[in-house]
Amino acid sequence: MSIQFDIAKQIIAETCPNRKLKLENIRLFADIIQLRNIKKVI
């Protein structure tokens, strides 16, 4: 699976722990996730 899929699965597990979603729904959610690198400013 992709990094986006793993992140989507983790977000769903942490925000909705009592909900089980079908893999297709997790894939749809993963498709809209955009990963970005953010620089830490001190």
mmCIF file of the N, C-alpha and C atoms, coordinates in Angstrom:
data_MODEL
# 
_entry.id   MODEL 
# 
loop_
_atom_site.group_PDB 
_atom_site.id 
_atom_site.type_symbol 
_atom_site.label_atom_id 
_atom_site.label_alt_id 
_atom_site.label_comp_id 
_atom_site.label_asym_id 
_atom_site.label_entity_id 
_atom_site.label_seq_id 
_atom_site.pdbx_PDB_ins_code 
_atom_site.Cartn_x 
_atom_site.Cartn_y 
_atom_site.Cartn_z 
_atom_site.occupancy 
_atom_site.B_iso_or_equiv 
_atom_site.pdbx_formal_charge 
_atom_site.auth_seq_id 
_atom_site.auth_comp_id 
_atom_site.auth_asym_id 
_atom_site.auth_atom_id 
_atom_site.pdbx_PDB_model_num 
ATOM 1   N N  . MET A 1 1  ? 0.839   -1.182 0.000  1.00 0.00 ? 1  MET A N  1 
ATOM 2   C CA . MET A 1 1  ? 0.000   0.000  0.000  1.00 0.00 ? 1  MET A CA 1 
ATOM 3   C C  . MET A 1 1  ? 0.883   1.245  0.000  1.00 0.00 ? 1  MET A C  1 
ATOM 4   N N  . SER A 1 2  ? 0.271   2.376  -0.184 1.00 0.00 ? 2  SER A N  1 
ATOM 5   C CA . SER A 1 2  ? 1.016   3.629  -0.267 1.00 0.00 ? 2  SER A CA 1 
ATOM 6   C C  . SER A 1 2  ? 1.112   4.309  1.095  1.00 0.00 ? 2  SER A C  1 
ATOM 7   N N  . ILE A 1 3  ? 1.980   5.283  1.150  1.00 0.00 ? 3  ILE A N  1 
ATOM 8   C CA . ILE A 1 3  ? 2.128   6.065  2.381  1.00 0.00 ? 3  ILE A CA 1 
ATOM 9   C C  . ILE A 1 3  ? 0.818   6.782  2.686  1.00 0.00 ? 3  ILE A C  1 
ATOM 10  N N  . GLN A 1 4  ? 0.171   7.330  1.647  1.00 0.00 ? 4  GLN A N  1 
ATOM 11  C CA . GLN A 1 4  ? -1.102  8.020  1.849  1.00 0.00 ? 4  GLN A CA 1 
ATOM 12  C C  . GLN A 1 4  ? -2.150  7.081  2.442  1.00 0.00 ? 4  GLN A C  1 
ATOM 13  N N  . PHE A 1 5  ? -2.166  5.829  1.983  1.00 0.00 ? 5  PHE A N  1 
ATOM 14  C CA . PHE A 1 5  ? -3.129  4.863  2.505  1.00 0.00 ? 5  PHE A CA 1 
ATOM 15  C C  . PHE A 1 5  ? -2.860  4.602  3.980  1.00 0.00 ? 5  PHE A C  1 
ATOM 16  N N  . ASP A 1 6  ? -1.586  4.418  4.341  1.00 0.00 ? 6  ASP A N  1 
ATOM 17  C CA . ASP A 1 6  ? -1.237  4.172  5.740  1.00 0.00 ? 6  ASP A CA 1 
ATOM 18  C C  . ASP A 1 6  ? -1.607  5.353  6.623  1.00 0.00 ? 6  ASP A C  1 
ATOM 19  N N  . ILE A 1 7  ? -1.360  6.564  6.131  1.00 0.00 ? 7  ILE A N  1 
ATOM 20  C CA . ILE A 1 7  ? -1.696  7.760  6.900  1.00 0.00 ? 7  ILE A CA 1 
ATOM 21  C C  . ILE A 1 7  ? -3.211  7.890  7.036  1.00 0.00 ? 7  ILE A C  1 
ATOM 22  N N  . ALA A 1 8  ? -3.944  7.646  5.955  1.00 0.00 ? 8  ALA A N  1 
ATOM 23  C CA . ALA A 1 8  ? -5.406  7.714  6.001  1.00 0.00 ? 8  ALA A CA 1 
ATOM 24  C C  . ALA A 1 8  ? -5.954  6.721  7.019  1.00 0.00 ? 8  ALA A C  1 
ATOM 25  N N  . LYS A 1 9  ? -5.409  5.515  7.008  1.00 0.00 ? 9  LYS A N  1 
ATOM 26  C CA . LYS A 1 9  ? -5.843  4.480  7.949  1.00 0.00 ? 9  LYS A CA 1 
ATOM 27  C C  . LYS A 1 9  ? -5.579  4.909  9.398  1.00 0.00 ? 9  LYS A C  1 
ATOM 28  N N  . GLN A 1 10 ? -4.428  5.520  9.628  1.00 0.00 ? 10 GLN A N  1 
ATOM 29  C CA . GLN A 1 10 ? -4.079  5.973  10.973 1.00 0.00 ? 10 GLN A CA 1 
ATOM 30  C C  . GLN A 1 10 ? -4.983  7.128  11.417 1.00 0.00 ? 10 GLN A C  1 
ATOM 31  N N  . ILE A 1 11 ? -5.237  8.074  10.523 1.00 0.00 ? 11 ILE A N  1 
ATOM 32  C CA . ILE A 1 11 ? -6.123  9.200  10.857 1.00 0.00 ? 11 ILE A CA 1 
ATOM 33  C C  . ILE A 1 11 ? -7.507  8.686  11.226 1.00 0.00 ? 11 ILE A C  1 
ATOM 34  N N  . ILE A 1 12 ? -8.033  7.765  10.439 1.00 0.00 ? 12 ILE A N  1 
ATOM 35  C CA . ILE A 1 12 ? -9.361  7.213  10.711 1.00 0.00 ? 12 ILE A CA 1 
ATOM 36  C C  . ILE A 1 12 ? -9.373  6.462  12.041 1.00 0.00 ? 12 ILE A C  1 
ATOM 37  N N  . ALA A 1 13 ? -8.340  5.679  12.310 1.00 0.00 ? 13 ALA A N  1 
ATOM 38  C CA . ALA A 1 13 ? -8.268  4.900  13.544 1.00 0.00 ? 13 ALA A CA 1 
ATOM 39  C C  . ALA A 1 13 ? -8.215  5.813  14.770 1.00 0.00 ? 13 ALA A C  1 
ATOM 40  N N  . GLU A 1 14 ? -7.509  6.941  14.651 1.00 0.00 ? 14 GLU A N  1 
ATOM 41  C CA . GLU A 1 14 ? -7.374  7.841  15.803 1.00 0.00 ? 14 GLU A CA 1 
ATOM 42  C C  . GLU A 1 14 ? -8.582  8.735  16.005 1.00 0.00 ? 14 GLU A C  1 
ATOM 43  N N  . THR A 1 15 ? -9.245  9.123  14.926 1.00 0.00 ? 15 THR A N  1 
ATOM 44  C CA . THR A 1 15 ? -10.385 10.029 15.056 1.00 0.00 ? 15 THR A CA 1 
ATOM 45  C C  . THR A 1 15 ? -11.717 9.310  15.222 1.00 0.00 ? 15 THR A C  1 
ATOM 46  N N  . CYS A 1 16 ? -11.815 8.101  14.705 1.00 0.00 ? 16 CYS A N  1 
ATOM 47  C CA . CYS A 1 16 ? -13.058 7.323  14.784 1.00 0.00 ? 16 CYS A CA 1 
ATOM 48  C C  . CYS A 1 16 ? -12.728 5.887  15.194 1.00 0.00 ? 16 CYS A C  1 
ATOM 49  N N  . PRO A 1 17 ? -12.268 5.679  16.431 1.00 0.00 ? 17 PRO A N  1 
ATOM 50  C CA . PRO A 1 17 ? -11.813 4.340  16.820 1.00 0.00 ? 17 PRO A CA 1 
ATOM 51  C C  . PRO A 1 17 ? -12.889 3.259  16.798 1.00 0.00 ? 17 PRO A C  1 
ATOM 52  N N  . ASN A 1 18 ? -14.141 3.626  16.909 1.00 0.00 ? 18 ASN A N  1 
ATOM 53  C CA . ASN A 1 18 ? -15.220 2.634  16.942 1.00 0.00 ? 18 ASN A CA 1 
ATOM 54  C C  . ASN A 1 18 ? -15.819 2.359  15.571 1.00 0.00 ? 18 ASN A C  1 
ATOM 55  N N  . ARG A 1 19 ? -15.247 2.957  14.539 1.00 0.00 ? 19 ARG A N  1 
ATOM 56  C CA . ARG A 1 19 ? -15.800 2.826  13.198 1.00 0.00 ? 19 ARG A CA 1 
ATOM 57  C C  . ARG A 1 19 ? -14.889 1.986  12.322 1.00 0.00 ? 19 ARG A C  1 
ATOM 58  N N  . LYS A 1 20 ? -15.459 1.055  11.627 1.00 0.00 ? 20 LYS A N  1 
ATOM 59  C CA . LYS A 1 20 ? -14.716 0.229  10.681 1.00 0.00 ? 20 LYS A CA 1 
ATOM 60  C C  . LYS A 1 20 ? -15.153 0.617  9.279  1.00 0.00 ? 20 LYS A C  1 
ATOM 61  N N  . LEU A 1 21 ? -14.219 1.102  8.481  1.00 0.00 ? 21 LEU A N  1 
ATOM 62  C CA . LEU A 1 21 ? -14.538 1.489  7.116  1.00 0.00 ? 21 LEU A CA 1 
ATOM 63  C C  . LEU A 1 21 ? -14.053 0.425  6.134  1.00 0.00 ? 21 LEU A C  1 
ATOM 64  N N  . LYS A 1 22 ? -14.735 0.339  5.031  1.00 0.00 ? 22 LYS A N  1 
ATOM 65  C CA . LYS A 1 22 ? -14.312 -0.573 3.967  1.00 0.00 ? 22 LYS A CA 1 
ATOM 66  C C  . LYS A 1 22 ? -13.017 -0.047 3.361  1.00 0.00 ? 22 LYS A C  1 
ATOM 67  N N  . LEU A 1 23 ? -12.206 -0.966 2.837  1.00 0.00 ? 23 LEU A N  1 
ATOM 68  C CA . LEU A 1 23 ? -10.936 -0.577 2.221  1.00 0.00 ? 23 LEU A CA 1 
ATOM 69  C C  . LEU A 1 23 ? -11.142 0.435  1.101  1.00 0.00 ? 23 LEU A C  1 
ATOM 70  N N  . GLU A 1 24 ? -12.206 0.299  0.355  1.00 0.00 ? 24 GLU A N  1 
ATOM 71  C CA . GLU A 1 24 ? -12.484 1.234  -0.744 1.00 0.00 ? 24 GLU A CA 1 
ATOM 72  C C  . GLU A 1 24 ? -12.655 2.665  -0.223 1.00 0.00 ? 24 GLU A C  1 
ATOM 73  N N  . ASN A 1 25 ? -13.332 2.819  0.914  1.00 0.00 ? 25 ASN A N  1 
ATOM 74  C CA . ASN A 1 25 ? -13.518 4.146  1.490  1.00 0.00 ? 25 ASN A CA 1 
ATOM 75  C C  . ASN A 1 25 ? -12.197 4.717  2.011  1.00 0.00 ? 25 ASN A C  1 
ATOM 76  N N  . ILE A 1 26 ? -11.365 3.873  2.567  1.00 0.00 ? 26 ILE A N  1 
ATOM 77  C CA . ILE A 1 26 ? -10.049 4.329  3.022  1.00 0.00 ? 26 ILE A CA 1 
ATOM 78  C C  . ILE A 1 26 ? -9.216  4.756  1.818  1.00 0.00 ? 26 ILE A C  1 
ATOM 79  N N  . ARG A 1 27 ? -9.296  4.001  0.745  1.00 0.00 ? 27 ARG A N  1 
ATOM 80  C CA . ARG A 1 27 ? -8.565  4.367  -0.495 1.00 0.00 ? 27 ARG A CA 1 
ATOM 81  C C  . ARG A 1 27 ? -9.043  5.710  -1.046 1.00 0.00 ? 27 ARG A C  1 
ATOM 82  N N  . LEU A 1 28 ? -10.344 5.944  -1.030 1.00 0.00 ? 28 LEU A N  1 
ATOM 83  C CA . LEU A 1 28 ? -10.878 7.224  -1.505 1.00 0.00 ? 28 LEU A CA 1 
ATOM 84  C C  . LEU A 1 28 ? -10.366 8.376  -0.654 1.00 0.00 ? 28 LEU A C  1 
ATOM 85  N N  . PHE A 1 29 ? -10.340 8.182  0.655  1.00 0.00 ? 29 PHE A N  1 
ATOM 86  C CA . PHE A 1 29 ? -9.815  9.203  1.569  1.00 0.00 ? 29 PHE A CA 1 
ATOM 87  C C  . PHE A 1 29 ? -8.331  9.411  1.307  1.00 0.00 ? 29 PHE A C  1 
ATOM 88  N N  . ALA A 1 30 ? -7.590  8.334  1.105  1.00 0.00 ? 30 ALA A N  1 
ATOM 89  C CA . ALA A 1 30 ? -6.147  8.414  0.854  1.00 0.00 ? 30 ALA A CA 1 
ATOM 90  C C  . ALA A 1 30 ? -5.861  9.177  -0.438 1.00 0.00 ? 30 ALA A C  1 
ATOM 91  N N  . ASP A 1 31 ? -6.747  9.074  -1.405 1.00 0.00 ? 31 ASP A N  1 
ATOM 92  C CA . ASP A 1 31 ? -6.545  9.768  -2.683 1.00 0.00 ? 31 ASP A CA 1 
ATOM 93  C C  . ASP A 1 31 ? -6.579  11.286 -2.548 1.00 0.00 ? 31 ASP A C  1 
ATOM 94  N N  . ILE A 1 32 ? -7.244  11.802 -1.522 1.00 0.00 ? 32 ILE A N  1 
ATOM 95  C CA . ILE A 1 32 ? -7.325  13.256 -1.378 1.00 0.00 ? 32 ILE A CA 1 
ATOM 96  C C  . ILE A 1 32 ? -6.273  13.821 -0.428 1.00 0.00 ? 32 ILE A C  1 
ATOM 97  N N  . ILE A 1 33 ? -5.526  12.950 0.229  1.00 0.00 ? 33 ILE A N  1 
ATOM 98  C CA . ILE A 1 33 ? -4.476  13.420 1.131  1.00 0.00 ? 33 ILE A CA 1 
ATOM 99  C C  . ILE A 1 33 ? -3.300  13.938 0.313  1.00 0.00 ? 33 ILE A C  1 
ATOM 100 N N  . GLN A 1 34 ? -2.834  15.102 0.691  1.00 0.00 ? 34 GLN A N  1 
ATOM 101 C CA . GLN A 1 34 ? -1.655  15.669 0.039  1.00 0.00 ? 34 GLN A CA 1 
ATOM 102 C C  . GLN A 1 34 ? -0.553  15.800 1.083  1.00 0.00 ? 34 GLN A C  1 
ATOM 103 N N  . LEU A 1 35 ? 0.541   15.095 0.843  1.00 0.00 ? 35 LEU A N  1 
ATOM 104 C CA . LEU A 1 35 ? 1.661   15.162 1.766  1.00 0.00 ? 35 LEU A CA 1 
ATOM 105 C C  . LEU A 1 35 ? 2.499   16.394 1.453  1.00 0.00 ? 35 LEU A C  1 
ATOM 106 N N  . ARG A 1 36 ? 2.930   17.080 2.505  1.00 0.00 ? 36 ARG A N  1 
ATOM 107 C CA . ARG A 1 36 ? 3.763   18.268 2.335  1.00 0.00 ? 36 ARG A CA 1 
ATOM 108 C C  . ARG A 1 36 ? 4.880   18.241 3.364  1.00 0.00 ? 36 ARG A C  1 
ATOM 109 N N  . ASN A 1 37 ? 6.024   18.724 2.957  1.00 0.00 ? 37 ASN A N  1 
ATOM 110 C CA . ASN A 1 37 ? 7.132   18.894 3.882  1.00 0.00 ? 37 ASN A CA 1 
ATOM 111 C C  . ASN A 1 37 ? 7.062   20.305 4.448  1.00 0.00 ? 37 ASN A C  1 
ATOM 112 N N  . ILE A 1 38 ? 7.169   20.400 5.751  1.00 0.00 ? 38 ILE A N  1 
ATOM 113 C CA . ILE A 1 38 ? 7.114   21.702 6.413  1.00 0.00 ? 38 ILE A CA 1 
ATOM 114 C C  . ILE A 1 38 ? 8.415   21.917 7.152  1.00 0.00 ? 38 ILE A C  1 
ATOM 115 N N  . LYS A 1 39 ? 9.049   23.034 6.887  1.00 0.00 ? 39 LYS A N  1 
ATOM 116 C CA . LYS A 1 39 ? 10.301  23.347 7.563  1.00 0.00 ? 39 LYS A CA 1 
ATOM 117 C C  . LYS A 1 39 ? 10.011  23.906 8.957  1.00 0.00 ? 39 LYS A C  1 
ATOM 118 N N  . LYS A 1 40 ? 10.777  23.446 9.906  1.00 0.00 ? 40 LYS A N  1 
ATOM 119 C CA . LYS A 1 40 ? 10.626  23.933 11.268 1.00 0.00 ? 40 LYS A CA 1 
ATOM 120 C C  . LYS A 1 40 ? 11.399  25.242 11.396 1.00 0.00 ? 40 LYS A C  1 
ATOM 121 N N  . VAL A 1 41 ? 10.725  26.266 11.873 1.00 0.00 ? 41 VAL A N  1 
ATOM 122 C CA . VAL A 1 41 ? 11.346  27.575 12.046 1.00 0.00 ? 41 VAL A CA 1 
ATOM 123 C C  . VAL A 1 41 ? 11.618  27.773 13.532 1.00 0.00 ? 41 VAL A C  1 
ATOM 124 N N  . ILE A 1 42 ? 12.861  28.099 13.815 1.00 0.00 ? 42 ILE A N  1 
ATOM 125 C CA . ILE A 1 42 ? 13.237  28.280 15.232 1.00 0.00 ? 42 ILE A CA 1 
ATOM 126 C C  . ILE A 1 42 ? 13.202  29.741 15.591 1.00 0.00 ? 42 ILE A C  1 
# 
